Amino acid sequence: MTPKKHEFEHDVKMDVEARVRQGVKAILEEVLEEEMTQHLQAGYRELTPTRRGERNGRYVRNLHDPGGQDRAPGGAPR
């Protein structure tokens, strides 16, 4: 087998492996998304009457700049 043919076959194999990985990842994400929706009884970023916040949660962040000054999440000093 010539070096170019070997290199081509290697590249094809890598491409196929990458595509398989992408496919498996997409399937797993879809299955996990459905499980989360069923478990929480709420879709992605969905608000429901019985939920106090979005599905992914929300919390207050305390941000400080390098000088120790508190900063709002938008970046403005408090």
C-alpha positions as CSV (number, residue, x, y, z in Angstrom):
1,M,0.0,0.0,0.0
2,T,1.4,3.4,-1.0
3,P,1.8,6.1,1.7
4,K,-0.8,8.3,0.0
5,K,-3.4,5.5,0.0
6,H,-2.6,4.7,3.6
7,E,-3.0,8.3,4.6
8,F,-6.3,8.5,2.6
9,E,-7.7,5.4,4.4
10,H,-6.6,6.8,7.7
11,D,-8.3,10.1,7.0
12,V,-11.5,8.3,6.0
13,K,-11.5,6.2,9.1
14,M,-11.0,9.3,11.3
15,D,-13.9,11.1,9.5
16,V,-16.2,8.1,10.0
17,E,-15.3,7.8,13.7
18,A,-16.0,11.5,14.2
19,R,-19.4,11.2,12.5
20,V,-20.3,8.2,14.6
21,R,-19.2,10.1,17.7
22,Q,-21.4,13.0,16.7
23,G,-24.4,10.7,16.0
24,V,-24.0,9.0,19.4
25,K,-23.7,12.3,21.2
26,A,-26.8,13.7,19.4
27,I,-28.8,10.6,20.4
28,L,-27.7,10.6,24.0
29,E,-28.5,14.3,24.3
30,E,-32.0,13.8,22.9
31,V,-32.6,10.8,25.3
32,L,-31.4,12.8,28.3
33,E,-33.4,15.8,27.3
34,E,-36.6,13.7,27.1
35,E,-35.8,12.1,30.5
36,M,-35.3,15.5,32.1
37,T,-38.5,16.8,30.6
38,Q,-40.5,13.8,31.9
39,H,-38.8,14.0,35.4
40,L,-39.3,17.7,35.9
41,Q,-42.6,17.9,34.0
42,A,-41.3,21.0,32.2
43,G,-39.5,21.5,28.9
44,Y,-36.2,23.4,28.3
45,R,-36.5,26.9,29.8
46,E,-40.2,26.3,30.3
47,L,-42.1,28.0,33.2
48,T,-45.1,26.2,34.6
49,P,-47.6,27.2,37.3
50,T,-46.1,24.8,39.8
51,R,-42.5,25.9,39.2
52,R,-40.9,28.9,40.8
53,G,-38.2,29.2,38.2
54,E,-36.9,27.9,34.9
55,R,-35.9,24.3,34.5
56,N,-32.2,25.1,34.4
57,G,-32.5,27.1,37.7
58,R,-31.5,30.6,38.6
59,Y,-29.6,32.0,41.5
60,V,-28.0,35.3,42.6
61,R,-24.4,35.7,41.7
62,N,-21.9,37.8,43.8
63,L,-19.4,39.1,41.3
64,H,-16.3,41.0,42.3
65,D,-13.8,42.8,40.1
66,P,-10.0,42.4,40.7
67,G,-10.1,45.4,43.1
68,G,-12.7,43.7,45.3
69,Q,-15.6,46.0,44.2
70,D,-19.0,44.3,43.9
71,R,-20.3,44.3,40.3
72,A,-23.8,43.6,39.0
73,P,-24.1,40.7,36.6
74,G,-24.2,43.2,33.7
75,G,-20.8,44.4,34.6
76,A,-21.7,47.7,36.2
77,P,-20.4,48.5,39.7
78,R,-23.0,48.3,42.5
